[in-house]
Amino acid sequence: IQRTFQFKDFVHAMKFVTEVADAAEARQHHPDILIRYNKVTLTLSTHDAGGITEKDFEFAEMADKMVAS
């Protein structure tokens, strides 16, 4: 699963990345993160399972909620 989020500026993008990192550590489920100025791309897969699992969909939903709040 991959999604790109766009923010007002670099600082807001980095705040989101920090929130994602904290959530990833808490869940022990770490996305690949690409940062390009005000855009952040998250790529989710469950490496142990060799593909996409429910954990990835749950993490994606959580990331969407972070941006919405």
HTML snippet that shows the backbone in 3Dmol.js (N, CA, C, O; Angstrom):
<script src="https://3Dmol.org/build/3Dmol-min.js"></script>
<div id="view" style="width:600px;height:400px;position:relative"></div>
<script>
const pdb = `
ATOM      1  N   ILE A   1       0.868  -1.168   0.000  1.00  0.00           N
ATOM      2  CA  ILE A   1       0.000   0.000   0.000  1.00  0.00           C
ATOM      3  C   ILE A   1       0.909   1.223   0.000  1.00  0.00           C
ATOM      4  O   ILE A   1       1.886   1.278   0.746  1.00  0.00           O
ATOM      5  N   GLN A   2       0.586   2.190  -0.830  1.00  0.00           N
ATOM      6  CA  GLN A   2       1.384   3.414  -0.862  1.00  0.00           C
ATOM      7  C   GLN A   2       0.462   4.615  -0.972  1.00  0.00           C
ATOM      8  O   GLN A   2      -0.526   4.603  -1.706  1.00  0.00           O
ATOM      9  N   ARG A   3       0.815   5.660  -0.216  1.00  0.00           N
ATOM     10  CA  ARG A   3       0.035   6.893  -0.287  1.00  0.00           C
ATOM     11  C   ARG A   3       0.954   8.069  -0.056  1.00  0.00           C
ATOM     12  O   ARG A   3       1.860   8.011   0.775  1.00  0.00           O
ATOM     13  N   THR A   4       0.714   9.145  -0.801  1.00  0.00           N
ATOM     14  CA  THR A   4       1.465  10.382  -0.627  1.00  0.00           C
ATOM     15  C   THR A   4       0.555  11.422   0.008  1.00  0.00           C
ATOM     16  O   THR A   4      -0.567  11.652  -0.444  1.00  0.00           O
ATOM     17  N   PHE A   5       1.060  12.040   1.062  1.00  0.00           N
ATOM     18  CA  PHE A   5       0.352  13.097   1.778  1.00  0.00           C
ATOM     19  C   PHE A   5       1.053  14.415   1.479  1.00  0.00           C
ATOM     20  O   PHE A   5       2.282  14.475   1.447  1.00  0.00           O
ATOM     21  N   GLN A   6       0.274  15.473   1.259  1.00  0.00           N
ATOM     22  CA  GLN A   6       0.854  16.788   1.002  1.00  0.00           C
ATOM     23  C   GLN A   6       0.504  17.719   2.152  1.00  0.00           C
ATOM     24  O   GLN A   6      -0.624  17.727   2.644  1.00  0.00           O
ATOM     25  N   PHE A   7       1.496  18.507   2.573  1.00  0.00           N
ATOM     26  CA  PHE A   7       1.343  19.403   3.709  1.00  0.00           C
ATOM     27  C   PHE A   7       1.641  20.844   3.301  1.00  0.00           C
ATOM     28  O   PHE A   7       2.123  21.109   2.200  1.00  0.00           O
ATOM     29  N   LYS A   8       1.349  21.751   4.200  1.00  0.00           N
ATOM     30  CA  LYS A   8       1.549  23.181   3.964  1.00  0.00           C
ATOM     31  C   LYS A   8       3.013  23.491   3.656  1.00  0.00           C
ATOM     32  O   LYS A   8       3.314  24.299   2.778  1.00  0.00           O
ATOM     33  N   ASP A   9       3.919  22.840   4.388  1.00  0.00           N
ATOM     34  CA  ASP A   9       5.344  23.106   4.223  1.00  0.00           C
ATOM     35  C   ASP A   9       6.149  21.955   4.822  1.00  0.00           C
ATOM     36  O   ASP A   9       5.586  20.975   5.308  1.00  0.00           O
ATOM     37  N   PHE A  10       7.463  22.088   4.780  1.00  0.00           N
ATOM     38  CA  PHE A  10       8.369  21.051   5.267  1.00  0.00           C
ATOM     39  C   PHE A  10       8.166  20.769   6.752  1.00  0.00           C
ATOM     40  O   PHE A  10       8.167  19.611   7.169  1.00  0.00           O
ATOM     41  N   VAL A  11       7.995  21.813   7.548  1.00  0.00           N
ATOM     42  CA  VAL A  11       7.840  21.644   8.998  1.00  0.00           C
ATOM     43  C   VAL A  11       6.609  20.798   9.314  1.00  0.00           C
ATOM     44  O   VAL A  11       6.675  19.907  10.161  1.00  0.00           O
ATOM     45  N   HIS A  12       5.495  21.063   8.649  1.00  0.00           N
ATOM     46  CA  HIS A  12       4.287  20.271   8.886  1.00  0.00           C
ATOM     47  C   HIS A  12       4.469  18.824   8.417  1.00  0.00           C
ATOM     48  O   HIS A  12       3.969  17.894   9.048  1.00  0.00           O
ATOM     49  N   ALA A  13       5.176  18.647   7.325  1.00  0.00           N
ATOM     50  CA  ALA A  13       5.464  17.291   6.846  1.00  0.00           C
ATOM     51  C   ALA A  13       6.283  16.526   7.879  1.00  0.00           C
ATOM     52  O   ALA A  13       6.018  15.353   8.141  1.00  0.00           O
ATOM     53  N   MET A  14       7.272  17.188   8.460  1.00  0.00           N
ATOM     54  CA  MET A  14       8.130  16.526   9.440  1.00  0.00           C
ATOM     55  C   MET A  14       7.384  16.220  10.742  1.00  0.00           C
ATOM     56  O   MET A  14       7.671  15.218  11.397  1.00  0.00           O
ATOM     57  N   LYS A  15       6.440  17.065  11.116  1.00  0.00           N
ATOM     58  CA  LYS A  15       5.621  16.768  12.300  1.00  0.00           C
ATOM     59  C   LYS A  15       4.829  15.481  12.070  1.00  0.00           C
ATOM     60  O   LYS A  15       4.713  14.644  12.965  1.00  0.00           O
ATOM     61  N   PHE A  16       4.290  15.335  10.868  1.00  0.00           N
ATOM     62  CA  PHE A  16       3.562  14.113  10.520  1.00  0.00           C
ATOM     63  C   PHE A  16       4.489  12.901  10.578  1.00  0.00           C
ATOM     64  O   PHE A  16       4.117  11.858  11.116  1.00  0.00           O
ATOM     65  N   VAL A  17       5.689  13.035  10.028  1.00  0.00           N
ATOM     66  CA  VAL A  17       6.656  11.931  10.043  1.00  0.00           C
ATOM     67  C   VAL A  17       6.974  11.518  11.477  1.00  0.00           C
ATOM     68  O   VAL A  17       7.096  10.328  11.767  1.00  0.00           O
ATOM     69  N   THR A  18       7.107  12.484  12.367  1.00  0.00           N
ATOM     70  CA  THR A  18       7.379  12.176  13.773  1.00  0.00           C
ATOM     71  C   THR A  18       6.221  11.399  14.388  1.00  0.00           C
ATOM     72  O   THR A  18       6.439  10.434  15.121  1.00  0.00           O
ATOM     73  N   GLU A  19       4.989  11.814  14.093  1.00  0.00           N
ATOM     74  CA  GLU A  19       3.815  11.085  14.594  1.00  0.00           C
ATOM     75  C   GLU A  19       3.792   9.654  14.048  1.00  0.00           C
ATOM     76  O   GLU A  19       3.505   8.707  14.780  1.00  0.00           O
ATOM     77  N   VAL A  20       4.092   9.511  12.773  1.00  0.00           N
ATOM     78  CA  VAL A  20       4.118   8.184  12.146  1.00  0.00           C
ATOM     79  C   VAL A  20       5.189   7.317  12.796  1.00  0.00           C
ATOM     80  O   VAL A  20       4.956   6.141  13.074  1.00  0.00           O
ATOM     81  N   ALA A  21       6.357   7.895  13.039  1.00  0.00           N
ATOM     82  CA  ALA A  21       7.454   7.139  13.657  1.00  0.00           C
ATOM     83  C   ALA A  21       7.068   6.653  15.049  1.00  0.00           C
ATOM     84  O   ALA A  21       7.340   5.507  15.406  1.00  0.00           O
ATOM     85  N   ASP A  22       6.435   7.521  15.834  1.00  0.00           N
ATOM     86  CA  ASP A  22       6.000   7.128  17.176  1.00  0.00           C
ATOM     87  C   ASP A  22       4.981   5.988  17.109  1.00  0.00           C
ATOM     88  O   ASP A  22       5.064   5.025  17.871  1.00  0.00           O
ATOM     89  N   ALA A  23       4.026   6.107  16.194  1.00  0.00           N
ATOM     90  CA  ALA A  23       3.006   5.064  16.041  1.00  0.00           C
ATOM     91  C   ALA A  23       3.628   3.761  15.548  1.00  0.00           C
ATOM     92  O   ALA A  23       3.235   2.679  15.985  1.00  0.00           O
ATOM     93  N   ALA A  24       4.582   3.860  14.653  1.00  0.00           N
ATOM     94  CA  ALA A  24       5.251   2.671  14.119  1.00  0.00           C
ATOM     95  C   ALA A  24       6.006   1.931  15.217  1.00  0.00           C
ATOM     96  O   ALA A  24       5.952   0.704  15.297  1.00  0.00           O
ATOM     97  N   GLU A  25       6.697   2.670  16.048  1.00  0.00           N
ATOM     98  CA  GLU A  25       7.430   2.046  17.154  1.00  0.00           C
ATOM     99  C   GLU A  25       6.473   1.364  18.121  1.00  0.00           C
ATOM    100  O   GLU A  25       6.729   0.248  18.572  1.00  0.00           O
ATOM    101  N   ALA A  26       5.376   2.034  18.438  1.00  0.00           N
ATOM    102  CA  ALA A  26       4.396   1.473  19.374  1.00  0.00           C
ATOM    103  C   ALA A  26       3.800   0.171  18.838  1.00  0.00           C
ATOM    104  O   ALA A  26       3.503  -0.745  19.606  1.00  0.00           O
ATOM    105  N   ARG A  27       3.628   0.094  17.517  1.00  0.00           N
ATOM    106  CA  ARG A  27       3.011  -1.083  16.894  1.00  0.00           C
ATOM    107  C   ARG A  27       4.038  -2.099  16.388  1.00  0.00           C
ATOM    108  O   ARG A  27       3.677  -3.202  15.975  1.00  0.00           O
ATOM    109  N   GLN A  28       5.310  -1.723  16.422  1.00  0.00           N
ATOM    110  CA  GLN A  28       6.366  -2.558  15.834  1.00  0.00           C
ATOM    111  C   GLN A  28       6.026  -2.920  14.384  1.00  0.00           C
ATOM    112  O   GLN A  28       6.178  -4.061  13.947  1.00  0.00           O
ATOM    113  N   HIS A  29       5.562  -1.906  13.669  1.00  0.00           N
ATOM    114  CA  HIS A  29       5.203  -2.054  12.254  1.00  0.00           C
ATOM    115  C   HIS A  29       5.667  -0.781  11.560  1.00  0.00           C
ATOM    116  O   HIS A  29       5.069   0.280  11.744  1.00  0.00           O
ATOM    117  N   HIS A  30       6.722  -0.877  10.770  1.00  0.00           N
ATOM    118  CA  HIS A  30       7.427   0.306  10.281  1.00  0.00           C
ATOM    119  C   HIS A  30       7.276   0.477   8.771  1.00  0.00           C
ATOM    120  O   HIS A  30       7.701  -0.385   8.001  1.00  0.00           O
ATOM    121  N   PRO A  31       6.669   1.590   8.345  1.00  0.00           N
ATOM    122  CA  PRO A  31       6.538   1.843   6.914  1.00  0.00           C
ATOM    123  C   PRO A  31       7.852   2.372   6.337  1.00  0.00           C
ATOM    124  O   PRO A  31       8.704   2.875   7.068  1.00  0.00           O
ATOM    125  N   ASP A  32       8.001   2.254   5.034  1.00  0.00           N
ATOM    126  CA  ASP A  32       9.055   2.984   4.338  1.00  0.00           C
ATOM    127  C   ASP A  32       8.534   4.408   4.182  1.00  0.00           C
ATOM    128  O   ASP A  32       7.365   4.613   3.854  1.00  0.00           O
ATOM    129  N   ILE A  33       9.398   5.387   4.415  1.00  0.00           N
ATOM    130  CA  ILE A  33       8.989   6.789   4.385  1.00  0.00           C
ATOM    131  C   ILE A  33       9.888   7.551   3.419  1.00  0.00           C
ATOM    132  O   ILE A  33      11.114   7.500   3.522  1.00  0.00           O
ATOM    133  N   LEU A  34       9.265   8.258   2.479  1.00  0.00           N
ATOM    134  CA  LEU A  34       9.983   9.117   1.548  1.00  0.00           C
ATOM    135  C   LEU A  34       9.513  10.545   1.785  1.00  0.00           C
ATOM    136  O   LEU A  34       8.314  10.820   1.761  1.00  0.00           O
ATOM    137  N   ILE A  35      10.453  11.452   2.014  1.00  0.00           N
ATOM    138  CA  ILE A  35      10.126  12.856   2.279  1.00  0.00           C
ATOM    139  C   ILE A  35      10.663  13.698   1.127  1.00  0.00           C
ATOM    140  O   ILE A  35      11.844  13.626   0.789  1.00  0.00           O
ATOM    141  N   ARG A  36       9.786  14.492   0.534  1.00  0.00           N
ATOM    142  CA  ARG A  36      10.173  15.441  -0.513  1.00  0.00           C
ATOM    143  C   ARG A  36       9.515  16.779  -0.195  1.00  0.00           C
ATOM    144  O   ARG A  36       8.369  17.034  -0.565  1.00  0.00           O
ATOM    145  N   TYR A  37      10.267  17.622   0.496  1.00  0.00           N
ATOM    146  CA  TYR A  37       9.834  18.936   0.970  1.00  0.00           C
ATOM    147  C   TYR A  37       8.511  18.845   1.724  1.00  0.00           C
ATOM    148  O   TYR A  37       8.517  18.516   2.910  1.00  0.00           O
ATOM    149  N   ASN A  38       7.379  19.122   1.084  1.00  0.00           N
ATOM    150  CA  ASN A  38       6.100  19.127   1.797  1.00  0.00           C
ATOM    151  C   ASN A  38       5.268  17.876   1.510  1.00  0.00           C
ATOM    152  O   ASN A  38       4.086  17.821   1.849  1.00  0.00           O
ATOM    153  N   LYS A  39       5.886  16.878   0.888  1.00  0.00           N
ATOM    154  CA  LYS A  39       5.182  15.630   0.578  1.00  0.00           C
ATOM    155  C   LYS A  39       5.853  14.463   1.294  1.00  0.00           C
ATOM    156  O   LYS A  39       7.078  14.351   1.339  1.00  0.00           O
ATOM    157  N   VAL A  40       5.009  13.600   1.849  1.00  0.00           N
ATOM    158  CA  VAL A  40       5.490  12.405   2.545  1.00  0.00           C
ATOM    159  C   VAL A  40       4.780  11.203   1.930  1.00  0.00           C
ATOM    160  O   VAL A  40       3.551  11.150   1.882  1.00  0.00           O
ATOM    161  N   THR A  41       5.564  10.251   1.467  1.00  0.00           N
ATOM    162  CA  THR A  41       5.007   9.019   0.914  1.00  0.00           C
ATOM    163  C   THR A  41       5.282   7.875   1.881  1.00  0.00           C
ATOM    164  O   THR A  41       6.427   7.612   2.249  1.00  0.00           O
ATOM    165  N   LEU A  42       4.207   7.203   2.282  1.00  0.00           N
ATOM    166  CA  LEU A  42       4.318   6.017   3.126  1.00  0.00           C
ATOM    167  C   LEU A  42       4.078   4.788   2.258  1.00  0.00           C
ATOM    168  O   LEU A  42       3.125   4.741   1.480  1.00  0.00           O
ATOM    169  N   THR A  43       4.942   3.805   2.397  1.00  0.00           N
ATOM    170  CA  THR A  43       4.772   2.523   1.717  1.00  0.00           C
ATOM    171  C   THR A  43       4.698   1.450   2.792  1.00  0.00           C
ATOM    172  O   THR A  43       5.612   1.295   3.601  1.00  0.00           O
ATOM    173  N   LEU A  44       3.595   0.714   2.785  1.00  0.00           N
ATOM    174  CA  LEU A  44       3.337  -0.289   3.816  1.00  0.00           C
ATOM    175  C   LEU A  44       3.292  -1.691   3.237  1.00  0.00           C
ATOM    176  O   LEU A  44       2.654  -1.944   2.215  1.00  0.00           O
ATOM    177  N   SER A  45       3.979  -2.588   3.908  1.00  0.00           N
ATOM    178  CA  SER A  45       3.857  -4.022   3.639  1.00  0.00           C
ATOM    179  C   SER A  45       4.370  -4.743   4.879  1.00  0.00           C
ATOM    180  O   SER A  45       5.117  -4.178   5.678  1.00  0.00           O
ATOM    181  N   THR A  46       3.966  -5.978   5.023  1.00  0.00           N
ATOM    182  CA  THR A  46       4.414  -6.773   6.159  1.00  0.00           C
ATOM    183  C   THR A  46       5.488  -7.722   5.653  1.00  0.00           C
ATOM    184  O   THR A  46       5.193  -8.754   5.050  1.00  0.00           O
ATOM    185  N   HIS A  47       6.729  -7.358   5.906  1.00  0.00           N
ATOM    186  CA  HIS A  47       7.865  -8.102   5.361  1.00  0.00           C
ATOM    187  C   HIS A  47       7.862  -9.563   5.806  1.00  0.00           C
ATOM    188  O   HIS A  47       8.175 -10.453   5.017  1.00  0.00           O
ATOM    189  N   ASP A  48       7.509  -9.810   7.068  1.00  0.00           N
ATOM    190  CA  ASP A  48       7.481 -11.186   7.581  1.00  0.00           C
ATOM    191  C   ASP A  48       6.488 -12.061   6.818  1.00  0.00           C
ATOM    192  O   ASP A  48       6.708 -13.258   6.634  1.00  0.00           O
ATOM    193  N   ALA A  49       5.388 -11.438   6.378  1.00  0.00           N
ATOM    194  CA  ALA A  49       4.348 -12.189   5.674  1.00  0.00           C
ATOM    195  C   ALA A  49       4.590 -12.205   4.162  1.00  0.00           C
ATOM    196  O   ALA A  49       3.929 -12.941   3.428  1.00  0.00           O
ATOM    197  N   GLY A  50       5.533 -11.394   3.710  1.00  0.00           N
ATOM    198  CA  GLY A  50       5.824 -11.358   2.284  1.00  0.00           C
ATOM    199  C   GLY A  50       4.789 -10.627   1.457  1.00  0.00           C
ATOM    200  O   GLY A  50       4.651 -10.888   0.262  1.00  0.00           O
ATOM    201  N   GLY A  51       4.059  -9.712   2.080  1.00  0.00           N
ATOM    202  CA  GLY A  51       3.044  -8.962   1.337  1.00  0.00           C
ATOM    203  C   GLY A  51       2.244  -8.065   2.252  1.00  0.00           C
ATOM    204  O   GLY A  51       2.706  -7.660   3.319  1.00  0.00           O
ATOM    205  N   ILE A  52       1.052  -7.766   1.822  1.00  0.00           N
ATOM    206  CA  ILE A  52       0.172  -6.860   2.556  1.00  0.00           C
ATOM    207  C   ILE A  52      -0.750  -7.670   3.457  1.00  0.00           C
ATOM    208  O   ILE A  52      -1.322  -8.680   3.046  1.00  0.00           O
ATOM    209  N   THR A  53      -0.882  -7.197   4.710  1.00  0.00           N
ATOM    210  CA  THR A  53      -1.760  -7.849   5.682  1.00  0.00           C
ATOM    211  C   THR A  53      -2.692  -6.813   6.292  1.00  0.00           C
ATOM    212  O   THR A  53      -2.626  -5.627   5.969  1.00  0.00           O
ATOM    213  N   GLU A  54      -3.545  -7.276   7.163  1.00  0.00           N
ATOM    214  CA  GLU A  54      -4.475  -6.393   7.873  1.00  0.00           C
ATOM    215  C   GLU A  54      -3.726  -5.300   8.632  1.00  0.00           C
ATOM    216  O   GLU A  54      -4.226  -4.182   8.753  1.00  0.00           O
ATOM    217  N   LYS A  55      -2.535  -5.610   9.143  1.00  0.00           N
ATOM    218  CA  LYS A  55      -1.733  -4.611   9.863  1.00  0.00           C
ATOM    219  C   LYS A  55      -1.455  -3.395   8.982  1.00  0.00           C
ATOM    220  O   LYS A  55      -1.432  -2.265   9.469  1.00  0.00           O
ATOM    221  N   ASP A  56      -1.248  -3.625   7.701  1.00  0.00           N
ATOM    222  CA  ASP A  56      -0.958  -2.533   6.774  1.00  0.00           C
ATOM    223  C   ASP A  56      -2.189  -1.657   6.555  1.00  0.00           C
ATOM    224  O   ASP A  56      -2.089  -0.430   6.533  1.00  0.00           O
ATOM    225  N   PHE A  57      -3.342  -2.289   6.395  1.00  0.00           N
ATOM    226  CA  PHE A  57      -4.573  -1.524   6.223  1.00  0.00           C
ATOM    227  C   PHE A  57      -4.889  -0.712   7.480  1.00  0.00           C
ATOM    228  O   PHE A  57      -5.327   0.435   7.389  1.00  0.00           O
ATOM    229  N   GLU A  58      -4.667  -1.304   8.644  1.00  0.00           N
ATOM    230  CA  GLU A  58      -4.905  -0.597   9.905  1.00  0.00           C
ATOM    231  C   GLU A  58      -3.961   0.596  10.046  1.00  0.00           C
ATOM    232  O   GLU A  58      -4.379   1.670  10.481  1.00  0.00           O
ATOM    233  N   PHE A  59      -2.696   0.413   9.683  1.00  0.00           N
ATOM    234  CA  PHE A  59      -1.732   1.506   9.778  1.00  0.00           C
ATOM    235  C   PHE A  59      -2.102   2.621   8.798  1.00  0.00           C
ATOM    236  O   PHE A  59      -2.012   3.800   9.139  1.00  0.00           O
ATOM    237  N   ALA A  60      -2.513   2.255   7.596  1.00  0.00           N
ATOM    238  CA  ALA A  60      -2.917   3.248   6.599  1.00  0.00           C
ATOM    239  C   ALA A  60      -4.108   4.062   7.091  1.00  0.00           C
ATOM    240  O   ALA A  60      -4.146   5.281   6.920  1.00  0.00           O
ATOM    241  N   GLU A  61      -5.066   3.397   7.695  1.00  0.00           N
ATOM    242  CA  GLU A  61      -6.237   4.091   8.236  1.00  0.00           C
ATOM    243  C   GLU A  61      -5.821   5.047   9.348  1.00  0.00           C
ATOM    244  O   GLU A  61      -6.331   6.165   9.428  1.00  0.00           O
ATOM    245  N   MET A  62      -4.906   4.619  10.197  1.00  0.00           N
ATOM    246  CA  MET A  62      -4.418   5.466  11.275  1.00  0.00           C
ATOM    247  C   MET A  62      -3.714   6.703  10.708  1.00  0.00           C
ATOM    248  O   MET A  62      -3.905   7.808  11.216  1.00  0.00           O
ATOM    249  N   ALA A  63      -2.909   6.527   9.669  1.00  0.00           N
ATOM    250  CA  ALA A  63      -2.211   7.659   9.051  1.00  0.00           C
ATOM    251  C   ALA A  63      -3.213   8.648   8.463  1.00  0.00           C
ATOM    252  O   ALA A  63      -3.035   9.859   8.592  1.00  0.00           O
ATOM    253  N   ASP A  64      -4.256   8.146   7.823  1.00  0.00           N
ATOM    254  CA  ASP A  64      -5.302   9.023   7.288  1.00  0.00           C
ATOM    255  C   ASP A  64      -5.943   9.844   8.401  1.00  0.00           C
ATOM    256  O   ASP A  64      -6.200  11.035   8.229  1.00  0.00           O
ATOM    257  N   LYS A  65      -6.199   9.212   9.535  1.00  0.00           N
ATOM    258  CA  LYS A  65      -6.812   9.913  10.668  1.00  0.00           C
ATOM    259  C   LYS A  65      -5.873  10.965  11.245  1.00  0.00           C
ATOM    260  O   LYS A  65      -6.323  12.024  11.681  1.00  0.00           O
ATOM    261  N   MET A  66      -4.563  10.680  11.252  1.00  0.00           N
ATOM    262  CA  MET A  66      -3.590  11.669  11.734  1.00  0.00           C
ATOM    263  C   MET A  66      -3.669  12.945  10.899  1.00  0.00           C
ATOM    264  O   MET A  66      -3.639  14.051  11.438  1.00  0.00           O
ATOM    265  N   VAL A  67      -3.767  12.786   9.598  1.00  0.00           N
ATOM    266  CA  VAL A  67      -3.810  13.936   8.697  1.00  0.00           C
ATOM    267  C   VAL A  67      -5.132  14.683   8.848  1.00  0.00           C
ATOM    268  O   VAL A  67      -5.162  15.911   8.770  1.00  0.00           O
ATOM    269  N   ALA A  68      -6.212  13.959   9.062  1.00  0.00           N
ATOM    270  CA  ALA A  68      -7.537  14.570   9.168  1.00  0.00           C
ATOM    271  C   ALA A  68      -7.708  15.381  10.448  1.00  0.00           C
ATOM    272  O   ALA A  68      -8.530  16.296  10.500  1.00  0.00           O
ATOM    273  N   SER A  69      -6.931  15.049  11.483  1.00  0.00           N
ATOM    274  CA  SER A  69      -7.124  15.750  12.767  1.00  0.00           C
ATOM    275  C   SER A  69      -6.285  17.000  12.871  1.00  0.00           C
ATOM    276  O   SER A  69      -6.337  17.695  13.886  1.00  0.00           O
TER     277      SER A  69
END
`;
const viewer = $3Dmol.createViewer("view");
viewer.addModel(pdb, "pdb");
viewer.setStyle({}, {cartoon: {color: "spectrum"}});
viewer.zoomTo();
viewer.render();
</script>
